[in-house]
Structure formats: structure tokens, C-alpha cells
Amino acid sequence: MNSHQERVRIGITMGDPGGIGPEIIVKSLAETGVYEKIIPVLYGDPEVFRQTAHLVQWHGHIKVIENAREAVGELGVLDVVATSNVGHPMDYGKVSAKAGDMAVKAIMAVIEAAKNQDIAAINTAPINKEAVRKAGYHYPGHTEMLAELFCADHVVTMFVVENLRVFFLTRHHPLKEAIALLTIDRVYEGIEQGIRYLQNLGFSEPCLAVAALNPHGGENGLIGSEEHDILAPAVSKAQAAGLSVVGPVPADAVFYQARQGRYTGVLSLYHDQGHIATKTLDFNGTVSVTLGLPVIRTSVDHGTAFDIAGKGVADAHGQSEALRVCSELARLTRLTT
Amino acid sequence: MNSHQERVRIGITMGDPGGIGPEIIVKSLAETGVYEKIIPVLYGDPEVFRQTAHLVQWHGHIKVIENAREAVGELGVLDVVATSNVGHPMDYGKVSAKAGDMAVKAIMAVIEAAKNQDIAAINTAPINKEAVRKAGYHYPGHTEMLAELFCADHVVTMFVVENLRVFFLTRHHPLKEAIALLTIDRVYEGIEQGIRYLQNLGFSEPCLAVAALNPHGGENGLIGSEEHDILAPAVSKAQAAGLSVVGPVPADAVFYQARQGRYTGVLSLYHDQGHIATKTLDFNGTVSVTLGLPVIRTSVDHGTAFDIAGKGVADAHGQSEALRVCSELARLTRLTT
């Protein structure tokens, strides 16, 4: 059997048990098609998954396994590596140290499994930052925890919706500050990085487009100077270095054109630029990918949604997308390495 | 017959004859469904439309009429009020004073027709600013020309895609400047105006959402101060004045939520915020609506596309959308006035 026909073994962490994580996991794995391409291995609490199965009226078998390699990946069976054993139903919709601890334990276990190559990729369900803090951990979020425990120097986030892949030059900065942070060197680095990560993913000749900052891409200096002073020089420098990059492209065109397949990825200059594009297209289905780890990691971009947890109404479409992107990227990476 | 069953008589200007305007008009009027709701009346040059009919292999009849009221609105017939008679084929894809003059003449005529109530709404095809200038006119664009000739004090642009309606607090300013322009008074005015225009359109109880400026809507002051210092106070002031407004809502959620029908409209704080949302969703199908004139005016948001003019390959989907939105808004306005 060729390696590209083998199913990708994905470690899936349950997230905060008081949120919608377990629910969207169980729902997304109730679809037949999923098993054609992946072997899902759940990391979390068997009791939580039993409670969830009851909630969503899923009537399959929850099978506790010791190691991801034992997972069979069949519709109707959830293979679970137990990372806690709470033994009683959990409260939904509440920030709790216990829940935070359980969520973190599942992540720690999945990282170990990846290090041992028992799984080929990671998918994580939402955690609650406050609960994690209450449980005594210092990690502000998944990304930082994964980077630290994998000893990764540098990780980046890429958003994926349909054919659109977005990198971010800056993320959690006030907009004014994100503009002030723009320099030729920083943009050049962002370009170089984006292209390198796309190549690592298996895109052989990726073309990256840099979004413009100002309306109409600055309209030749009539509406703002950053395109002329910073963005165009950074793109020229990158092109001179042999990188396949274009731009700055007006931001109201670049994401659309990327959707159409004109670019492999887009470099967004600030958080909302890429977020508005992806999340307006598909709010729940926007997939966040962490690159720079030894394995691909994907997740939905939404949170624990405590307000609707335990009601059985959570939309699992995003989780299905996160699993699809996870398997596609892991497969692509494997094919080319 | 009730007024809402009457078809809306829309004056359609041909735009620059060297661009794709005439082509998208003829293509959009070759669809049967269009005539159920509108009576299209073309303003422009009969020879240009003949040339276009040949280009797109449309085999109907071009009927020159004196007044819009003579138009019959039947598939296979294009009713044209002749605003020029060039008498020979026009060159495609070139900036020309002659073409600019023809484009302006059509707009002047449609404005007169609207003033005489011969038509109930206006739809305009793209013009070329340079050609208009060469022809000796001082108008920088359609909006300014319409405002001046209709003697309208105040006009605003609203973008429409699907269920999403977007107003802009600022438009053609560098992003840095658009942020600096934010004040409580200005945002309050933007809210008040947006709601008033929605009411004028016939939405009886419009709810407007104000987009946030910073990532995660500023995350309670952790990522930027404008939400706390400017946006929230402006929204509170508007609520206290009885206006139905919410926000600031994180910009990566607000446009999606509006699409879902949660808000009647969104107030975008800067050009690209609303542009990225609408044009990433539907680049060609984003409809620009001018409000504040005695009649509704819609247009596609793209330009003359000189690079593909005369090739018969222009996508008329946006023009079809512009006609649909024009008829819907004109109908809504009429039903409630």
C-alpha cells in the first residue's frame, strides 16, 4: 500500500469537558466519510465521552485503549486513550479547575503520542483559558503549550477556509500598533516565512500574495504611504531573493483571488484583515492550523461556547473541517517528505 | 393592481462604451426572470448597444424610444433612450474624451428622467474617471455627479451582498487616518445616519451593529482602547437616544452575523473592513447603493475593465445583482412611503 493511501492517525484532544468540545468531536465522528481518510484517536476522559454520547444520542461503542496504535478507526466505535477518569458527569458551562486540568492532561498526552510517532497529526478541541489558569498551568493557550512542550522555536498560525490560506504578520495587537509595527524587514520576514511553511507543507511552488494596508492598495500613494514605503520594497526584496511573491494587492481583492486559486497563500498585515475574510466566509468552518511543530495541528477557531454547552445544539461543521484540513495537510506533508 | 405588483422602471446608463458596461447590461437583460420585476430602460447610444449585441451574440431588437414611459420591458427587446448617436463602432479598452462625454450624457439624461418621475430608480454601468475628465467634466465619479445634479446635500454609499448591508464611517482615507478620525460624535452620527437610511429604505425596525476596531473587539481594553473610549460610548449615547444599535462587535463576527440576519446593517469603521467582508464573499456581485438621492441608485462595484472589454468574456453576475437589489430596494421604499 502506498503511503498516500494509508489513513492518517489523528490524535484528537477533548478540550474543556464543560464546553462544546466533546460534543463536536462525537458529532463529527458520526459521519461515515471521515473514516476513509483518518483513524481518529481521542485523548480525554471516557466518562466525558459517555456523557456526550448520551447527550447527542450517539449509540456506538466507547472503547478505551492504551495506545493510539490500537485504534481501529471504524464508524460506531470511539477509540479513547484515557487521560483522566472523572467517574461522574461533569457540569456544563462552568469555568472549573478540574475541567481545566483534564483538558491540559489530554493535550500533554497527545504531545507524548506525537513524539512517539503513535499519531501523525493533532487536532484540538477548545479549552478555557481561565480554567487552565485555575488548574495551575501558566499556558495562555494551546499554541504556547504545544510550542513549549514540543520545544519548537517558532510556530505560526495559518487560517484555512476552502482554498484560502492566510498567514498573519501580527495578531493580537491594537490596529494602530499593528500599523506602526510594519517595517520592510518584518514584512520580508513574513513573506519568507509564509513561503517556507507552504513549502514544508508540500506545496512545491507556492505563490504568496501580500495584502495591502490602505484602500485600493494606496492608489499610487494617493491614499496612504505604507504600500510605497514598506510593502512594495519588501516584496521587491523578496522577489530579488528568488521568492515567489506578489503584492501589495488591495485587501478587498486579494482574499477573493486566493479563493479562486490565484495564490497559494495570503499574508495578512493585521489580525482582522485575514479574520474578516475567513470568518465572514465561514465563521464556524474557519480552521486554525499551527505550523512549526513536528506534526500538523489543527483546531476550530471558536471557543468552548459555554452558553450552549450541554444542550446538544453545537454546530460540528467546523470540527469536521478541522479534521479534513488536518488529514489533507498531514497527507500532503508526508507525500513530499 | 397593487403598487407592489407593478414592475419597477429602472433607468440603466450604459457607462463608458469602451468598457464592459454595455456588455454586462445586455447580458444581464438576456435572462427571462429579470422582466418579472423590472422594466429596464437603457440610456446611452443605440449604436453602442448594437455593437454589443453583435459581440455577445444577442439577437433581439434594439428599440429606440423617446421617453422611458414608452418602454415595454420584454425579453428580446432593449428599450433605449438615445443620449448620443455615435454612428460608428467604438474602440474598446481606450481612455477617450468622446467615450467619457457619451457616458456623462447618459447619466445626465437618466437624472432628468428621474426628476420627471419617468423612472423609479437608477442603475449605472462603470465609467472611466480619466475619460470623464478628458471630456471636460469636473466630476470625480458617479456619486458626486448624482449628488450635484440632484442637488442632494448628503449621500452615502451602502454595500449589499446577500443579506449583508454595510455602511462606511470613512472611505478613502489611509487606514492610519481612518483610525485617527474616530470620535464619539462621528461614530454617533454614523449610527444615526445608518439607521435613518435603513428606515427610509423601508426597514421598519432596523438594528444596526457597529464593528469593533481592534482584534477581539479590544478584549476589554487588553488589545486597544478605542472600543472603550470611543465606540462603546457612542453606542450608549445612541441607545439612550432610542436608536436600535449594538456593538462594538468583533469585526470577524459582525459581518457573518449580519449575513445570518441578526442585524439589518453593519457600520464599518474603515474602507477595507466592510470591503473585505463583502468582496471576499462575492467580488463581482457586491452591489454599491447610493442613498440620499430622490431615487435609489445601484451599481456594480467594479470598474470598466478595459483589459477584457470587447472580448465578450465579462461576468454579468454583478450587474444582475445590481438590478435585483435596485428593484428590491425601490419596491421596499415605495411600499412604505
Boltz contact constraints between the chains, C-beta under 6 A:
constraints:
  - contact:
      token1: [A, 172]
      token2: [B, 215]
      max_distance: 6.0
  - contact:
      token1: [A, 172]
      token2: [B, 223]
      max_distance: 6.0
  - contact:
      token1: [A, 174]
      token2: [B, 214]
      max_distance: 6.0
  - contact:
      token1: [A, 174]
      token2: [B, 223]
      max_distance: 6.0
  - contact:
      token1: [A, 174]
      token2: [B, 224]
      max_distance: 6.0
  - contact:
      token1: [A, 175]
      token2: [B, 213]
      max_distance: 6.0
  - contact:
      token1: [A, 175]
      token2: [B, 214]
      max_distance: 6.0
  - contact:
      token1: [A, 176]
      token2: [B, 179]
      max_distance: 6.0
  - contact:
      token1: [A, 179]
      token2: [B, 176]
      max_distance: 6.0
  - contact:
      token1: [A, 213]
      token2: [B, 175]
      max_distance: 6.0
  - contact:
      token1: [A, 214]
      token2: [B, 174]
      max_distance: 6.0
  - contact:
      token1: [A, 214]
      token2: [B, 175]
      max_distance: 6.0
  - contact:
      token1: [A, 215]
      token2: [B, 172]
      max_distance: 6.0
  - contact:
      token1: [A, 215]
      token2: [B, 271]
      max_distance: 6.0
  - contact:
      token1: [A, 223]
      token2: [B, 172]
      max_distance: 6.0
  - contact:
      token1: [A, 223]
      token2: [B, 174]
      max_distance: 6.0
  - contact:
      token1: [A, 224]
      token2: [B, 174]
      max_distance: 6.0
  - contact:
      token1: [A, 251]
      token2: [B, 272]
      max_distance: 6.0
  - contact:
      token1: [A, 251]
      token2: [B, 276]
      max_distance: 6.0
  - contact:
      token1: [A, 252]
      token2: [B, 272]
      max_distance: 6.0
  - contact:
      token1: [A, 252]
      token2: [B, 275]
      max_distance: 6.0
  - contact:
      token1: [A, 252]
      token2: [B, 276]
      max_distance: 6.0
  - contact:
      token1: [A, 252]
      token2: [B, 279]
      max_distance: 6.0
  - contact:
      token1: [A, 255]
      token2: [B, 280]
      max_distance: 6.0
  - contact:
      token1: [A, 256]
      token2: [B, 279]
      max_distance: 6.0
  - contact:
      token1: [A, 256]
      token2: [B, 280]
      max_distance: 6.0
  - contact:
      token1: [A, 256]
      token2: [B, 283]
      max_distance: 6.0
  - contact:
      token1: [A, 271]
      token2: [B, 215]
      max_distance: 6.0
  - contact:
      token1: [A, 272]
      token2: [B, 251]
      max_distance: 6.0
  - contact:
      token1: [A, 272]
      token2: [B, 252]
      max_distance: 6.0
  - contact:
      token1: [A, 275]
      token2: [B, 252]
      max_distance: 6.0
  - contact:
      token1: [A, 276]
      token2: [B, 251]
      max_distance: 6.0
  - contact:
      token1: [A, 276]
      token2: [B, 252]
      max_distance: 6.0
  - contact:
      token1: [A, 276]
      token2: [B, 276]
      max_distance: 6.0
  - contact:
      token1: [A, 276]
      token2: [B, 277]
      max_distance: 6.0
  - contact:
      token1: [A, 277]
      token2: [B, 276]
      max_distance: 6.0
  - contact:
      token1: [A, 277]
      token2: [B, 280]
      max_distance: 6.0
  - contact:
      token1: [A, 279]
      token2: [B, 252]
      max_distance: 6.0
  - contact:
      token1: [A, 279]
      token2: [B, 256]
      max_distance: 6.0
  - contact:
      token1: [A, 280]
      token2: [B, 255]
      max_distance: 6.0
  - contact:
      token1: [A, 280]
      token2: [B, 256]
      max_distance: 6.0
  - contact:
      token1: [A, 280]
      token2: [B, 277]
      max_distance: 6.0
  - contact:
      token1: [A, 283]
      token2: [B, 256]
      max_distance: 6.0
